[in-house]
Amino acid sequence: MSDTPPKKPFAPLDFGDAVAAVQKASERRLQPDKATKLAAAQDAKEAGFTTRAEVVKIDGRTLRKTGRTAQLNVRVTPATRDAFILASAKFPSTEDFILHLLGLLQQN
């Protein structure tokens, strides 16, 4: 004879219309046609709104594509940093500015 008590039956669960509501919500929604999307985008642009797609994102893949895989970190004073940023703005990239500085150093 075992000392375990008899198992109680599970209570039935009735979610009623909740299951039907979830199924209805998960059905495919109708997509607006292309003309409507273009018109909405044009109206938003005229109103001064911009999209996230206009922002250029830089990630590791972009940098690896150009061969830039190493990072250079240097501690400087805020004044030196500001001067460096202003001077490097005249070059296409910061790397080009650093290469220019290294070239000047090698000439001397």
C-alpha positions in Angstrom: 0.0 0.0 0.0 1.3 3.4 -0.9 1.3 6.6 1.3 0.7 9.0 -1.6 -2.6 10.8 -1.6 -5.0 10.3 -4.6 -4.5 12.8 -7.4 -7.0 15.6 -7.8 -8.6 16.1 -11.2 -7.6 19.3 -13.1 -10.2 22.0 -13.2 -11.5 22.7 -16.7 -10.4 26.0 -18.1 -12.8 27.9 -20.4 -11.3 31.0 -22.1 -14.5 31.7 -24.0 -14.2 34.2 -26.7 -10.6 35.1 -25.8 -9.2 32.4 -28.1 -11.3 33.5 -31.0 -10.2 37.1 -30.4 -6.5 36.1 -30.5 -7.0 34.1 -33.7 -8.8 37.0 -35.3 -6.0 39.5 -34.3 -3.3 37.2 -35.7 -4.9 37.0 -39.1 -3.0 38.8 -41.9 -3.8 42.5 -42.0 -4.5 44.2 -45.2 -1.5 46.3 -46.5 -2.1 49.7 -48.1 -1.3 49.9 -51.8 1.9 51.4 -53.1 0.3 54.6 -54.2 -1.1 55.3 -50.7 2.3 54.6 -49.1 4.0 57.0 -51.5 1.3 59.7 -51.0 1.7 59.4 -47.2 5.5 59.6 -47.4 5.2 62.7 -49.6 2.8 64.4 -47.2 5.0 63.6 -44.2 8.1 65.0 -46.0 6.2 68.2 -46.9 5.2 68.5 -43.2 8.9 68.3 -42.2 9.0 64.7 -41.0 12.0 62.5 -41.9 12.3 58.7 -42.0 14.8 56.6 -40.2 16.0 55.3 -43.5 17.7 58.6 -44.3 20.1 58.2 -41.4 23.3 56.4 -42.4 24.2 53.7 -39.9 27.8 52.7 -39.5 28.4 49.2 -38.2 31.2 46.7 -38.2 30.4 45.3 -41.7 30.8 48.8 -43.2 34.1 49.3 -41.6 35.4 45.8 -42.5 34.4 46.5 -46.1 36.8 49.4 -46.3 39.6 47.5 -44.5 39.3 49.4 -41.2 39.3 46.8 -38.6 41.6 48.4 -35.9 40.7 51.1 -33.5 43.0 53.8 -32.1 42.1 55.4 -28.8 44.1 58.3 -27.4 43.5 60.3 -24.2 43.9 64.1 -24.8 42.6 67.3 -23.2 39.3 68.6 -24.4 41.0 71.5 -26.2 43.3 69.2 -28.1 40.3 67.0 -29.0 38.3 70.0 -30.3 41.3 71.2 -32.4 41.8 67.7 -33.8 38.1 67.5 -34.8 38.1 70.9 -36.5 41.3 70.1 -38.4 40.2 66.6 -39.4 36.9 68.0 -40.8 38.7 69.3 -43.8 39.6 65.7 -44.8 37.4 63.0 -46.3 38.0 60.8 -43.2 39.8 60.8 -39.9 42.1 58.1 -41.3 43.1 60.4 -44.2 43.9 63.2 -41.7 46.1 60.9 -39.6 47.9 59.7 -42.7 48.5 63.3 -43.7 50.0 64.0 -40.2 52.2 60.9 -40.4 53.4 62.0 -43.8 54.3 65.5 -42.4 56.2 63.8 -39.5 58.2 61.6 -41.9 59.2 64.6 -44.0 60.8 66.3 -41.0 
